[in-house]
Amino acid sequence: MDPLDGDPVVLLSTGQRYSETAAEIRSAVSTLNEISQRGAMVSVAIDRVRRDAAHLAREIAQAERRYAETGDALTDYARSLESAQEDARRAIADHESALEDESAADVRAAGVRADQRELADDAPSSQARSLDWSLAAAVRDAESAASDAASARRRYNEAVADRDRAARRAIDRIHDVVEGSGLNDSFWDDVGGVFHDIVDFLTDALEAIVGAITAVLTAIAVLIVTVLAVVAAVILLGLAVLALLALAVIALALLVVVLQAVMLLLVLVAVIAVGLVLVALALLAAIIVFTPGLMQFLLTLAGLFAYNLATGMDPMQALVQAAIPALLFTYPALWAVIAWASGQEKGTPELVDTDPLKRVRDDSMATLFSDLIAIDDAGHLTDDKSVNDESVVRIIPFALEDGTIIYRVHIPSTQQWLPGGTSGNDVTSDIVAKMNPEQRTQLEKMVMDAMKEAGVKPGDHVMLAGWSLGGITAGNLASDPEFSSTYKVDAIAVAGSSVDDLDIPLTTKVLDVSHTMDPVPRTENPFAADHSTDPNRYKIDVPPQGDGFPHASDLYQQTVATHVDDGGSQAGVDFMSYDPNAVDGVQVSDYFGMPATEDKDHNPISGHDYAYVRGD
C-alpha cells in the first residue's frame, strides 16, 4: 500500500496550457478567415494569400479540437488523480493505525493467556472470570482492528481503481481525438504531397511564361495603335494640305517631310513584324527539336515511377530512381558528361596543410556530426561560401585497453556545385562516386593519403564517417576490395548518403541515416544490386526534426542525437551495442570517448586535420 504516484499540479498546468493553445488556435483561425474574405484589393498575389489563408485556417482548425480535448482530458484526470491520492493517503493511515491497534490487542491477549496458565488451581473463581473477560475484550479489539485494516485496504484498492479508470478515460479521449483527426497523413497524402509540389512548380512556371507572352503582345498592340494613329494623322494632314492650295509650296514641303516620317514608321513596323516572325519560327524549331525528347523523358519517367511505386518504394525514392535511368535513356549525351567527370578525377591530390587537433572528449554521434560540419566549414578560406578552396579530412585516434590505436576518419560533404574548383568535394566527385564507382575520386585518394600521413598502417582498425558525399565516399571505400583488405573497417556511419547499391563486407557495420523526403539518399545507381537488407545494415529513415529542406547537416545532427544517442531507434541502439562477432573484439563504442595521446609504446600521437587541393 504505497502512496499513488503522479503530480496533479503538473498535469493540471499541462492541461491548462493545452486549453490555452486551443484558444490561441481558435483566435488564429478567426484571423485567417478574416484575411481570406474578399476585399477591395484585387491581384493575383492577394488572391493567392487569401486562398492560402483559407487553406491554413481549415488545416489548423482541425488541431483546435485535438488541443482542447487533450487539455480537458488532462485537467479531468489531474482532479481525479488528486482525489484518488487523498483517498489512498487516508486509507494507508487508517490501515497503519488499525495494524497498530491489532498488534496491541494481540499483545494484551497473549499476556492474559500467560496469566491464565500461571493461575493456581485454588485461585478464587472471580479472578478466573476476570481473566476470561480481559481475554474476550482483547480478542474483540484485535478482530475489530483487523476488520478496520481490511476496510482500509478495500478503500485503498478502490482509490487505485478510481485512478486507473480516470487514466483510461483520459487515454481513450486523447487517443480518439488524435486518431480521428484529419491532420493524420495517409500513404496517398504523402504521394499527393509529391505531386502537389510538382504541380505548384509547373503552375508558377506557366504563370511566368503566360505573363511574359502577355506583356509582349500588349507591347505589340500598343505599337500598332500608335502607327495607325500616326497614319491617321498623316491622312488628315494631307487633306488639310489639299484644302489649302493657296499655300501649295509650304504644304507640299510639309507633306514631303510627313511622308518621309510615315515611311520610316512603316519600315520600322515591317522590321518589327519580320523580327517577330523570325522569333516565332525559332521557337517553333526549338519545339520541334526538343519536344520529342521531352515527351520521351516524361513518358519514361512516368512508367518507371509507377513501377517503382508498385514495388513498394516510397514516393521520393520512386521518383529519384525513375529520373536517373529516364534521363540517361532519353539524353545519351549525359554519358559523355559522366566520362568527362571521370577524367577530372584521375589526378593526384596535393597535401597543402596539416593542423593538429585539440584533445576533446567525444562520446556521441551528435559530437561526431559537429566535427563533420566543422571540416565542411574549414574548406572555405573566404567569406564566399559558394567557393570551396580545399578539402579537409579529419583523423582521430583512440586507444583500446591494451594500448592498440584505432582510428576514426571524417570525410567532408559536397561544398561546391560547379566544376573547375580546387577542392575534391565538388560536383564531379558526386557524379563519379555514384555513376562510375570503379574510378577512384580525388576525394577518395585524399582520404587514403591522409590515413598514411596519420600513421594508419595496413591491418589497423578504422571507422569511416561522413554525410552526403562524405558518406558516399565512406561507402565506396568500405566496398573497395583493395581498401577493405588493407584496413580492418569495423564500421561506417553515414547520413543523407546513398549506399544501398554498395556491396560492403558483412564484417563492417553500416549505420545509414536518412530523412523520408530527402532525395539524395535515394540516388543509388539504378543499374547496381540492392544491399539495403544485408544483415550488417542499421537503417534509420525518419522525417526530419525541424523545418527546411530535409538534406541539411543541422537537421541530420538532430536526428542522430535523437535516434542513436538517445536510443530513439532500435537500429541506432543495435549499431552502438556490443557485438560478439566483432573483428578482434573491437566495438563501435571503442571509437568514442577521449582521443589517445600516445600509442602502446608511449610514442606521442594526436588527431589531425589534413587539407588537400586537386592535382593534375
C-alpha positions as CSV (number, residue, x, y, z in Angstrom):
1,M,0.0,0.0,0.0
2,D,2.3,2.7,-1.3
3,P,1.2,6.3,-2.0
4,L,-0.1,6.8,-5.5
5,D,2.5,8.3,-7.9
6,G,1.8,11.3,-10.1
7,D,1.8,15.1,-9.8
8,P,-1.7,16.6,-10.3
9,V,-0.3,20.1,-10.3
10,V,1.9,19.4,-13.3
11,L,-1.0,17.6,-15.0
12,L,-3.3,20.5,-14.3
13,S,-0.8,23.0,-15.6
14,T,-0.2,21.0,-18.7
15,G,-3.9,20.6,-19.4
16,Q,-4.4,24.4,-18.9
17,R,-1.5,25.0,-21.4
18,Y,-3.2,22.7,-24.0
19,S,-6.5,24.5,-23.4
20,E,-4.8,27.9,-23.8
21,T,-3.2,26.7,-27.0
22,A,-6.6,25.6,-28.3
23,A,-7.9,29.1,-27.5
24,E,-5.0,30.7,-29.4
25,I,-5.7,28.4,-32.4
26,R,-9.4,29.5,-32.4
27,S,-8.2,33.1,-32.4
28,A,-5.7,32.4,-35.3
29,V,-8.4,30.6,-37.3
30,S,-10.7,33.6,-36.9
31,T,-7.9,36.0,-38.0
32,L,-7.1,33.7,-41.0
33,N,-10.8,33.6,-42.0
34,E,-10.9,37.4,-41.9
35,I,-7.8,37.5,-44.2
36,S,-9.4,35.0,-46.6
37,Q,-12.5,37.2,-47.1
38,R,-12.6,39.2,-50.4
39,G,-11.9,42.9,-50.0
40,A,-11.2,45.9,-52.1
41,M,-7.7,44.9,-53.1
42,V,-7.6,42.5,-56.1
43,S,-4.5,40.9,-57.6
44,V,-3.0,37.5,-58.3
45,A,-0.8,37.8,-55.2
46,I,-3.6,38.9,-52.9
47,D,-5.9,36.1,-54.2
48,R,-3.1,33.6,-53.5
49,V,-2.7,34.9,-50.0
50,R,-6.4,34.6,-49.4
51,R,-6.5,31.1,-50.7
52,D,-3.5,30.1,-48.6
53,A,-5.1,31.8,-45.5
54,A,-8.4,29.9,-46.0
55,H,-6.5,26.6,-46.5
56,L,-4.3,27.2,-43.5
57,A,-7.4,28.1,-41.4
58,R,-9.0,24.8,-42.3
59,E,-5.8,22.9,-41.5
60,I,-5.1,24.3,-38.1
61,A,-8.8,24.4,-37.1
62,Q,-8.5,20.6,-37.1
63,A,-5.8,20.9,-34.5
64,E,-8.0,23.0,-32.1
65,R,-10.2,20.1,-31.2
66,R,-7.1,18.0,-30.6
67,Y,-5.6,20.5,-28.2
68,A,-8.9,21.3,-26.5
69,E,-9.9,17.7,-25.9
70,T,-6.4,16.8,-24.7
71,G,-6.4,19.8,-22.3
72,D,-9.8,18.8,-20.9
73,A,-8.7,15.2,-20.6
74,L,-5.6,16.1,-18.7
75,T,-7.4,18.5,-16.4
76,D,-10.1,16.0,-15.5
77,Y,-7.5,13.3,-14.9
78,A,-5.5,15.7,-12.7
79,R,-8.6,16.3,-10.4
80,S,-9.4,12.5,-10.3
81,L,-5.8,11.7,-9.5
82,E,-5.6,14.2,-6.7
83,S,-8.9,12.8,-5.2
84,A,-7.6,9.2,-5.5
85,Q,-4.2,10.2,-3.9
86,E,-6.1,11.8,-1.0
87,D,-8.3,8.7,-0.5
88,A,-5.2,6.4,-0.7
89,R,-3.4,8.5,1.9
90,R,-6.3,8.3,4.3
91,A,-6.6,4.5,3.7
92,I,-2.9,4.0,4.3
93,A,-3.0,6.0,7.5
94,D,-6.1,4.1,8.7
95,H,-4.5,0.8,7.8
96,E,-1.4,1.5,9.7
97,S,-3.4,2.6,12.7
98,A,-5.6,-0.5,12.6
99,L,-2.5,-2.7,12.4
100,E,-1.0,-1.0,15.4
101,D,-4.3,-1.5,17.3
102,E,-4.5,-5.1,16.3
103,S,-0.9,-5.7,17.4
104,A,-1.6,-4.1,20.8
105,A,-4.7,-6.2,21.2
106,D,-2.8,-9.4,20.3
107,V,-0.1,-8.5,22.9
108,R,-2.8,-8.0,25.6
109,A,-4.4,-11.3,24.7
110,A,-1.1,-13.1,24.9
111,G,-0.5,-11.5,28.3
112,V,-3.9,-12.7,29.6
113,R,-3.3,-16.2,28.3
114,A,0.0,-16.3,30.1
115,D,-1.7,-15.1,33.3
116,Q,-4.3,-17.9,32.9
117,R,-1.7,-20.5,32.6
118,E,0.1,-19.3,35.7
119,L,-3.2,-19.1,37.7
120,A,-3.2,-21.5,40.7
121,D,-5.8,-24.3,40.8
122,D,-7.1,-23.0,44.1
123,A,-7.4,-19.3,43.0
124,P,-10.7,-17.6,43.5
125,S,-13.2,-18.1,40.7
126,S,-13.7,-14.3,40.5
127,Q,-10.0,-13.9,39.4
128,A,-10.5,-16.6,36.7
129,R,-13.7,-14.8,35.4
130,S,-11.8,-11.5,35.4
131,L,-9.1,-13.0,33.2
132,D,-11.7,-14.5,30.9
133,W,-13.4,-11.1,30.4
134,S,-10.0,-9.5,29.7
135,L,-9.1,-12.1,27.1
136,A,-12.5,-11.8,25.4
137,A,-12.1,-8.0,25.3
138,A,-8.6,-8.2,23.8
139,V,-9.8,-10.7,21.2
140,R,-12.7,-8.5,20.3
141,D,-10.3,-5.5,20.0
142,A,-8.0,-7.5,17.7
143,E,-10.9,-8.6,15.5
144,S,-12.2,-5.1,15.3
145,A,-8.8,-3.7,14.4
146,A,-8.3,-6.5,11.7
147,S,-11.7,-5.5,10.3
148,D,-10.7,-1.9,10.2
149,A,-7.4,-2.8,8.4
150,A,-9.4,-4.9,5.8
151,S,-11.7,-1.9,5.3
152,A,-8.7,0.4,4.8
153,R,-7.3,-2.0,2.3
154,R,-10.6,-2.1,0.4
155,R,-10.7,1.8,0.3
156,Y,-7.1,1.9,-0.9
157,N,-7.9,-0.6,-3.7
158,E,-10.9,1.5,-4.7
159,A,-8.7,4.6,-4.8
160,V,-6.3,2.7,-7.1
161,A,-9.2,1.6,-9.3
162,D,-10.6,5.1,-9.4
163,R,-7.2,6.4,-10.5
164,D,-6.8,3.7,-13.2
165,R,-10.4,4.3,-14.5
166,A,-9.7,8.0,-14.8
167,A,-6.4,7.4,-16.5
168,R,-8.0,5.0,-19.1
169,R,-10.7,7.6,-19.7
170,A,-8.1,10.3,-20.4
171,I,-6.1,8.0,-22.6
172,D,-9.1,7.0,-24.6
173,R,-10.2,10.6,-25.0
174,I,-6.7,11.7,-26.2
175,H,-6.4,8.5,-28.5
176,D,-9.8,9.1,-30.1
177,V,-9.2,12.8,-30.8
178,V,-5.7,12.1,-32.2
179,E,-6.6,9.1,-34.3
180,G,-9.8,10.7,-35.6
181,S,-8.1,13.9,-36.6
182,G,-7.9,15.0,-40.2
183,L,-4.3,16.0,-39.6
184,N,-3.0,12.5,-39.9
185,D,-1.4,11.8,-43.2
186,S,-2.1,8.6,-45.2
187,F,0.2,7.0,-47.8
188,W,-1.8,8.7,-50.6
189,D,-1.4,12.0,-48.7
190,D,2.4,11.5,-49.0
191,V,2.1,10.6,-52.7
192,G,-0.2,13.6,-53.2
193,G,2.3,15.9,-51.5
194,V,5.0,15.0,-54.0
195,F,2.6,15.6,-56.9
196,H,1.3,18.8,-55.2
197,D,4.8,20.3,-55.1
198,I,5.4,19.3,-58.8
199,V,2.1,20.9,-59.9
200,D,2.8,24.1,-57.8
201,F,6.2,24.4,-59.6
202,L,4.7,23.9,-63.1
203,T,1.8,26.3,-62.3
204,D,4.3,29.0,-61.2
205,A,6.4,28.4,-64.3
206,L,3.4,28.6,-66.6
207,E,2.1,31.8,-64.9
208,A,5.5,33.4,-65.6
209,I,5.6,32.3,-69.2
210,V,2.0,33.5,-69.8
211,G,2.8,36.8,-68.1
212,A,5.8,37.3,-70.4
213,I,3.8,36.4,-73.6
214,T,1.0,38.8,-72.5
215,A,3.5,41.6,-71.9
216,V,5.0,41.1,-75.4
217,L,1.5,41.0,-77.1
218,T,0.5,44.1,-75.2
219,A,3.6,46.0,-76.4
220,I,2.9,45.0,-80.0
221,A,-0.7,46.1,-79.7
222,V,0.3,49.5,-78.4
223,L,2.8,49.9,-81.2
224,I,0.2,49.0,-83.8
225,V,-2.3,51.5,-82.3
226,T,0.5,54.2,-82.3
227,V,1.3,53.5,-86.0
228,L,-2.4,53.7,-87.0
229,A,-2.7,56.9,-85.1
230,V,0.3,58.4,-87.0
231,V,-1.1,57.2,-90.3
232,A,-4.5,58.8,-89.5
233,A,-2.7,62.0,-88.6
234,V,-0.9,61.9,-91.9
235,I,-4.1,61.4,-93.8
236,L,-5.7,64.3,-92.0
237,L,-2.7,66.4,-92.6
238,G,-2.8,65.5,-96.3
239,L,-6.5,66.6,-96.5
240,A,-5.6,69.8,-94.9
241,V,-2.8,70.4,-97.4
242,L,-5.1,69.8,-100.3
243,A,-7.6,72.2,-98.8
244,L,-5.0,74.9,-98.5
245,L,-4.0,75.1,-102.1
246,A,-3.1,78.7,-101.6
247,L,-0.1,77.6,-99.5
248,A,0.9,74.9,-102.0
249,V,4.6,75.4,-101.7
250,I,4.7,75.2,-98.0
251,A,2.1,72.5,-97.9
252,L,4.0,70.3,-100.4
253,A,7.2,70.8,-98.4
254,L,5.4,69.8,-95.2
255,L,3.8,66.8,-97.0
256,V,7.1,65.5,-98.2
257,V,8.5,65.7,-94.7
258,V,5.5,64.0,-93.2
259,L,5.5,61.3,-95.8
260,Q,9.2,60.5,-95.1
261,A,8.3,60.2,-91.4
262,V,5.5,57.8,-92.2
263,M,7.7,55.7,-94.4
264,L,10.2,55.5,-91.6
265,L,7.5,54.3,-89.3
266,L,6.2,51.8,-91.8
267,V,9.7,50.5,-92.3
268,L,10.1,50.2,-88.5
269,V,6.8,48.3,-88.3
270,A,7.9,46.0,-91.1
271,V,11.3,45.3,-89.4
272,I,9.5,44.5,-86.1
273,A,7.0,42.3,-87.8
274,V,9.8,40.4,-89.6
275,G,11.6,40.0,-86.3
276,L,8.6,38.6,-84.6
277,V,8.1,36.1,-87.4
278,L,11.7,35.0,-87.1
279,V,11.4,34.7,-83.3
280,A,8.2,32.6,-83.8
281,L,10.0,30.4,-86.4
282,A,12.9,29.9,-84.0
283,L,10.6,28.9,-81.1
284,L,8.7,26.6,-83.5
285,A,12.0,25.0,-84.5
286,A,13.1,24.6,-80.8
287,I,9.7,23.0,-80.1
288,I,10.1,20.6,-83.0
289,V,13.7,19.7,-82.0
290,F,13.3,19.3,-78.2
291,T,9.6,18.3,-77.6
292,P,10.1,14.7,-78.8
293,G,12.9,14.2,-76.3
294,L,11.0,15.9,-73.6
295,M,7.9,13.7,-74.2
296,Q,10.1,10.6,-74.3
297,F,11.6,11.6,-70.9
298,L,8.3,12.3,-69.3
299,L,6.7,9.1,-70.6
300,T,9.7,7.0,-69.4
301,L,9.7,8.8,-66.1
302,A,6.0,8.2,-65.6
303,G,6.3,4.5,-66.4
304,L,9.3,3.9,-64.2
305,F,7.8,6.0,-61.3
306,A,4.6,3.8,-61.4
307,Y,6.6,0.6,-61.5
308,N,8.8,1.7,-58.5
309,L,5.7,2.6,-56.5
310,A,4.3,-0.8,-57.2
311,T,7.4,-2.5,-55.9
312,G,7.0,-0.8,-52.5
313,M,9.3,2.3,-52.8
314,D,8.3,5.4,-51.0
315,P,7.2,8.3,-53.4
316,M,10.5,10.2,-53.2
317,Q,12.6,7.1,-53.8
318,A,10.4,6.0,-56.6
319,L,10.7,9.4,-58.3
320,V,14.5,9.7,-57.9
321,Q,15.1,6.1,-59.0
322,A,12.9,6.7,-62.1
323,A,14.5,10.0,-63.0
324,I,18.1,8.7,-63.2
325,P,17.5,6.0,-65.9
326,A,14.9,8.1,-67.7
327,L,17.5,10.9,-68.2
328,L,20.3,8.6,-69.3
329,F,17.9,6.8,-71.7
330,T,16.4,10.0,-73.2
331,Y,19.6,12.0,-73.4
332,P,22.6,9.7,-74.1
333,A,24.9,12.8,-74.1
334,L,24.8,12.5,-70.3
335,W,27.1,9.5,-70.5
336,A,29.7,11.9,-72.1
337,V,29.3,14.1,-69.0
338,I,30.0,11.1,-66.7
339,A,33.0,10.3,-68.8
340,W,34.3,13.9,-68.6
341,A,33.8,13.9,-64.9
342,S,35.7,10.7,-64.6
343,G,38.6,12.3,-66.4
344,Q,38.6,15.1,-63.8
345,E,39.0,12.6,-61.0
346,K,42.1,10.9,-62.4
347,G,44.6,13.4,-60.9
348,T,46.7,13.0,-57.8
349,P,45.6,15.4,-55.0
350,E,48.2,17.6,-53.2
351,L,48.5,18.0,-49.4
352,V,48.7,21.7,-48.6
353,D,48.2,21.9,-44.8
354,T,48.2,19.8,-41.6
355,D,46.6,21.1,-38.4
356,P,46.8,19.1,-35.0
357,L,43.5,18.8,-33.1
358,K,42.9,19.8,-29.5
359,R,42.1,16.7,-27.4
360,V,38.4,16.9,-26.6
361,R,36.2,14.1,-25.3
362,D,33.9,12.7,-27.9
363,D,31.1,10.5,-26.6
364,S,28.2,10.8,-29.1
365,M,27.1,10.7,-32.7
366,A,26.0,14.4,-32.2
367,T,29.6,15.3,-31.4
368,L,30.8,13.3,-34.4
369,F,28.4,15.3,-36.6
370,S,29.7,18.6,-35.1
371,D,33.1,17.5,-36.4
372,L,31.7,16.8,-39.9
373,I,30.1,20.3,-40.0
374,A,33.4,21.8,-38.8
375,I,35.5,20.2,-41.6
376,D,33.0,21.3,-44.2
377,D,33.3,24.9,-43.0
378,A,37.1,24.6,-42.8
379,G,37.4,24.1,-46.5
380,H,36.1,27.7,-47.2
381,L,39.0,30.1,-46.7
382,T,37.0,33.2,-47.6
383,D,33.5,34.5,-46.8
384,D,32.3,33.4,-50.2
385,K,30.7,30.0,-49.3
386,S,30.0,29.2,-53.0
387,V,33.7,28.6,-53.4
388,N,35.4,25.7,-51.6
389,D,39.1,26.2,-51.6
390,E,40.3,22.9,-50.2
391,S,39.1,19.5,-48.8
392,V,39.7,18.8,-45.1
393,V,40.0,15.2,-43.9
394,R,40.0,14.7,-40.1
395,I,41.6,11.6,-38.4
396,I,41.1,11.0,-34.6
397,P,43.0,8.2,-32.8
398,F,41.5,6.2,-29.9
399,A,43.3,3.7,-27.7
400,L,42.0,0.2,-26.7
401,E,42.6,-1.2,-23.2
402,D,45.8,-3.0,-24.4
403,G,47.1,0.3,-25.9
404,T,46.3,-0.6,-29.5
405,I,45.4,2.5,-31.6
406,I,42.3,2.6,-33.7
407,Y,41.3,5.5,-36.0
408,R,38.1,7.3,-36.8
409,V,38.2,9.1,-40.2
410,H,35.9,12.0,-41.0
411,I,35.2,12.9,-44.7
412,P,33.7,16.2,-45.9
413,S,30.5,16.6,-47.9
414,T,29.9,18.4,-51.2
415,Q,30.8,22.1,-50.8
416,Q,31.0,23.3,-54.4
417,W,28.3,22.6,-57.0
418,L,30.3,23.9,-60.1
419,P,33.2,22.1,-61.7
420,G,36.6,23.7,-62.1
421,G,37.4,24.4,-58.4
422,T,40.4,23.5,-56.3
423,S,38.7,21.2,-53.8
424,G,38.0,17.5,-54.2
425,N,34.5,17.5,-52.6
426,D,32.7,19.1,-55.5
427,V,30.1,18.1,-58.1
428,T,32.4,15.9,-60.3
429,S,33.2,13.8,-57.3
430,D,29.5,13.4,-56.7
431,I,28.9,12.2,-60.3
432,V,31.8,9.8,-60.4
433,A,31.2,8.4,-56.9
434,K,27.7,7.3,-57.9
435,M,27.8,6.7,-61.7
436,N,31.4,5.3,-62.1
437,P,32.4,3.8,-58.7
438,E,35.2,1.8,-60.4
439,Q,37.0,5.2,-60.9
440,R,38.5,6.4,-57.6
441,T,37.7,10.1,-57.0
442,Q,40.3,12.6,-55.9
443,L,38.4,12.8,-52.6
444,E,38.8,9.1,-52.0
445,K,42.5,9.5,-52.8
446,M,42.7,12.4,-50.3
447,V,41.2,10.1,-47.5
448,M,43.7,7.3,-48.3
449,D,46.7,9.7,-48.3
450,A,45.6,11.4,-45.1
451,M,45.4,7.9,-43.4
452,K,49.0,7.3,-44.4
453,E,50.1,10.7,-43.2
454,A,48.4,10.0,-39.8
455,G,50.4,6.7,-39.5
456,V,47.4,4.3,-40.1
457,K,49.2,1.1,-41.1
458,P,47.8,-1.9,-43.0
459,G,45.9,-4.1,-40.7
460,D,44.8,-1.2,-38.4
461,H,41.2,-0.9,-37.3
462,V,39.3,2.1,-38.7
463,M,35.8,3.6,-38.7
464,L,34.7,5.9,-41.5
465,A,32.1,8.7,-41.1
466,G,30.6,11.3,-43.4
467,W,27.3,12.8,-44.5
468,S,26.1,13.4,-48.1
469,L,29.1,13.0,-50.4
470,G,31.2,12.2,-47.3
471,G,29.0,9.2,-46.6
472,I,29.0,8.0,-50.2
473,T,32.8,8.2,-50.2
474,A,33.0,6.2,-46.9
475,G,30.7,3.6,-48.5
476,N,32.8,3.4,-51.7
477,L,36.0,2.9,-49.7
478,A,34.4,0.3,-47.5
479,S,33.2,-1.7,-50.5
480,D,36.5,-1.4,-52.4
481,P,38.2,-4.8,-52.0
482,E,41.7,-3.3,-52.0
483,F,40.8,-0.8,-49.2
484,S,38.9,-3.4,-47.1
485,S,41.7,-5.9,-47.4
486,T,44.3,-3.3,-46.4
487,Y,42.5,-2.0,-43.3
488,K,40.0,-3.6,-40.9
489,V,37.0,-1.4,-41.5
490,D,34.9,-2.1,-38.4
491,A,32.1,0.4,-39.2
492,I,30.9,3.3,-41.3
493,A,28.4,5.9,-40.1
494,V,26.7,7.9,-42.9
495,A,23.7,10.3,-43.1
496,G,21.9,11.7,-46.2
497,S,24.0,9.3,-48.4
498,S,23.1,6.7,-50.9
499,V,24.9,3.5,-50.0
500,D,22.3,0.7,-50.6
501,D,23.9,-0.1,-54.0
502,L,27.3,-0.8,-52.4
503,D,28.5,-4.4,-51.6
504,I,30.1,-3.7,-48.2
505,P,31.6,-6.7,-46.4
506,L,29.4,-8.2,-43.7
507,T,32.2,-7.6,-41.1
508,T,31.6,-3.9,-41.4
509,K,28.6,-2.4,-39.5
510,V,26.8,0.2,-41.6
511,L,24.7,2.9,-39.8
512,D,22.6,4.5,-42.6
513,V,20.5,7.5,-41.5
514,S,18.2,9.3,-44.0
515,H,15.2,11.6,-44.0
516,T,12.0,10.4,-45.6
517,M,11.7,13.4,-48.1
518,D,15.5,13.8,-48.8
519,P,16.2,12.9,-52.5
520,V,19.9,12.5,-52.0
521,P,19.9,9.1,-50.1
522,R,17.7,7.8,-52.9
523,T,20.3,8.4,-55.7
524,E,21.6,4.8,-55.7
525,N,22.9,3.6,-59.1
526,P,19.8,2.0,-60.6
527,F,21.9,-0.5,-62.5
528,A,23.6,-1.9,-59.4
529,A,22.3,-4.6,-57.0
530,D,20.4,-3.5,-53.8
531,H,22.1,-4.4,-50.5
532,S,19.7,-2.5,-48.2
533,T,18.6,-5.7,-46.4
534,D,22.1,-7.1,-45.8
535,P,22.4,-8.1,-42.1
536,N,25.2,-5.6,-41.4
537,R,22.9,-2.6,-42.3
538,Y,21.4,-0.5,-39.5
539,K,18.9,1.8,-41.3
540,I,17.1,4.8,-39.8
541,D,14.7,6.5,-42.2
542,V,12.6,9.1,-40.4
543,P,11.1,12.6,-41.0
544,P,13.5,15.5,-40.1
545,Q,13.1,17.2,-36.7
546,G,12.7,20.7,-38.0
547,D,11.7,22.9,-40.9
548,G,13.5,23.4,-44.2
549,F,14.9,21.2,-47.0
550,P,15.5,17.8,-45.4
551,H,19.0,17.5,-46.8
552,A,20.7,19.7,-44.2
553,S,23.6,18.9,-41.8
554,D,21.9,20.6,-38.8
555,L,18.7,18.5,-39.2
556,Y,20.8,15.3,-39.6
557,Q,22.7,16.2,-36.4
558,Q,19.4,16.4,-34.5
559,T,18.2,13.1,-36.0
560,V,21.4,11.1,-35.0
561,A,21.2,12.7,-31.5
562,T,17.6,11.5,-31.0
563,H,17.7,8.2,-32.8
564,V,21.2,7.0,-31.9
565,D,22.5,8.8,-28.8
566,D,19.1,8.9,-27.0
567,G,18.0,5.5,-28.2
568,G,15.0,6.7,-30.2
569,S,15.5,3.9,-32.9
570,Q,16.3,0.3,-32.2
571,A,18.7,0.3,-35.2
572,G,20.7,3.1,-33.6
573,V,20.8,1.1,-30.3
574,D,21.9,-2.1,-32.1
575,F,24.6,-0.3,-34.0
576,M,26.2,1.0,-30.8
577,S,25.7,-2.2,-28.8
578,Y,28.2,-4.9,-28.0
579,D,28.9,-7.2,-31.0
580,P,30.2,-10.7,-30.0
581,N,31.4,-11.3,-33.6
582,A,33.4,-8.1,-33.9
583,V,36.8,-8.5,-35.6
584,D,39.5,-8.8,-32.9
585,G,36.8,-7.8,-30.4
586,V,36.9,-4.1,-31.4
587,Q,33.4,-2.5,-30.8
588,V,31.9,0.6,-32.3
589,S,31.8,2.2,-28.9
590,D,35.6,1.9,-28.8
591,Y,35.7,4.8,-31.4
592,F,34.2,7.2,-28.9
593,G,35.5,8.7,-25.7
594,M,38.7,10.6,-25.0
595,P,41.1,10.6,-28.0
596,A,44.5,8.9,-27.4
597,T,47.7,10.9,-26.7
598,E,50.2,8.1,-27.1
599,D,50.5,4.7,-28.6
600,K,51.2,1.5,-26.6
601,D,55.0,2.1,-27.0
602,H,54.4,5.6,-25.3
603,N,55.1,7.5,-28.5
604,P,53.0,10.7,-28.6
605,I,50.2,10.9,-31.1
606,S,47.3,13.2,-31.7
607,G,44.4,13.8,-34.2
608,H,45.0,16.0,-37.2
609,D,43.1,17.8,-40.0
610,Y,44.7,17.2,-43.4
611,A,43.8,19.8,-46.1
612,Y,44.1,18.9,-49.8
613,V,43.6,20.6,-53.2
614,R,43.1,18.8,-56.6
615,G,46.0,17.7,-58.6
616,D,46.6,17.0,-62.3
